[in-house]
Amino acid sequence: LVSLLLIGIAAWGIGFGLISSFKVVGVVIAVGVFLFFIALVGLIGAVKHHQVLLFFYMIILLLVFIVQFSVSCACLALNEEQQSELLEVGWSNTNSARTDIERNLNCCGFRVFYPNETCAADCLRTLHCRPCAPIMEEYSGMVLRFVGGIGLFFSFTEILGVWLTYRYRNQKDPRANPSAFI
């Protein structure tokens, strides 16, 4: 479900024109496809009682848990000053995201609006544009808490999957010969 959700959100962002950076969308879709294939490995391993597939599923899911838990904790641990620094680094290192932000938030410039700079916002026509940093900082804390909370929730469901896989991986196949060795 998480993988399909990631793929759907990336497609929705491109479809509604919220995101124009194909690198960002490509990474999100790639992560979604990777998680989908991992889920298929677990499903096939469980249906076929295939211990090797279940072992690799368990190991990969444990690694995904560690990464996701770490990123979720980092999202929840960032204070306002660190968020501001992160936003400034992102603003200065990308042009496509800057254009998307200016267009969607109707703002120009990061901390200061200069009327002679290029801007994709509609407010440039009236020359009464607000800088983007205060608007982005207003939403960034809320978004980081939301993403961190959702990430923690799904990371604990992943650790539950690891535990269940570990617990039931060595059970005998009920359709197999009862006297057969595992």
N, C-alpha and C positions, 0 to 999 in steps of 0.2 A: 504494500500500500504506500509506503514512504517513497519507493522508487517511482511509482506511477504519479504520485503527488508532485515530486520534483520535476518530472518530465512535463506534466500538465501546467505547472506554474511557469516554467520556462517558455512553453508554447504560448501561454496566455500573455506573458510579458512582451513577447515579440508580436503577437497578434494585435494587441491594443496599442502598440507603439511606445510602451513604457521603457523598453530597453532596446537600444540599437546596436549594442556591442555584441557581435556574434561570438567573440571569445568567451565572454561571461556566460552566455546562453549555452555555448558548446560545452563548457566545463560542467554546468549544472545538468545538462542532458546526459553527458558522459557518466557523471556520478550516478544519475538515476538508472541508466542502463546497466552499469556495473552492479548496483544493488539489486536490480531485477534478476540478473544472471545468478548472483549469489543466492537469492531466494529460490530460484529454480533448482539450483544444486541441492539446497536443503530439502526442497519438496521431493525431488526425484530420489534423493538418498533415503528419505523417510518412507516413501511408498515402496521402494525396492528393498528396504532394509540393507542398504549398501553401506558398510562401515567406513570404507575409505572416503566416499563422498561426504558422509556425515562428519568424519574427522576434519576434512578440509573446510567444510562449512562452519564447523565449530571454531576452528582457528581463525579463519577470515572474519567471522562475525565478532570474535573477541578483539581482533585488531581494529575493526570498524568501531566497536564500542569504545576502545581506548582513545581513538582519534576524536570521535564525536563527543565523548565526555570531556576531553581536554578543551575542545573548541567551545563547548557550551559553558564550561566554567570560566573560560577566558572572556566570553561575551558578558557574563554576569559580573565579572570582577573589574571591568573597565570603569574608571571614574570619569568625570566630565572633562577633566584636563586631557586625559589620554584619548578620549573620544575625539576631542577637538584636534589634537595632533594627528590622529589617524585620518580624520576627514581632510585635513590640510594636505597631508601626503598624497592621499587618493586624488584630491582635486588637482594638484600640481603634476601628477604623473599620468593623467589620462585626458584625452580631448573628447572622446566619444561620450564618456559618462558625464563630463562637464556640460556638453551640449544637451544631453537628456535632462540633466538636473535643472539647467536654466529654463528649458522649455516647459518641463512639468511643474516646477515650483514658481515660475514666473519671476525670476530673480536674475541679477547679473553680477558677476564678480564674486570673489570669495568673501573677503572682509570689507572691501571698499568698491563702490561702483564708479567706474570711469566711463563717461559718456562716449569716448572715442574708441573703446574696445569693441570687438565683435561679440555679439550676444545673440542667442537663439530665442530669447523671451519676447513676448508680445509687449511687455512694458517698455521696451526700448523706444518704441514710437513716441511715447509721451515723455520719455526721459525721467520718469519717476520710479525707478527700479530700486528695490531693496537688495542688499547683499545676500548671498546665498548661505553664508555660514550660520547666522542665527536661526534660519529656517531649518537647515539640516540638523543643527545641534538640538533643536526642539524635538525632532522626530527620532534622532539616532539613539537616545537613551531608551525610549519606549520600544523601538525595534530590537535593540540588543537584548533587552530583558525578555521580550516575547520569543525571539529566536533562541536565546539561552534556555528558557523554560521548556519550549517545545523540544529542543535538542536533548535536554536532560530526561524528559519523559520518554522519548524514543530510545535513548541510550539504555535506560533501565529495562525497557522491553527487550532490547537486544541481549542484555546480560541474562535475562530470563530465558531467552532462546538458547544461549550458550549453555546454561545450566540444564535445561531440558534435553538438549542434544547430548550432553555428557551423561546424563542420567539414563537415557533410553537407548544410547548408541549400541550397547552390548547385549541388548535383548535378542532372543532368538526370533526368527521369522516364524509366525504361527502356521504358515502354509508349508513350511519345510518339514523334512523328516525329523521327528522328535528326538531320535537318537543321534542325529548328526551333530558334529562338533561345530561350534560357532566359527 
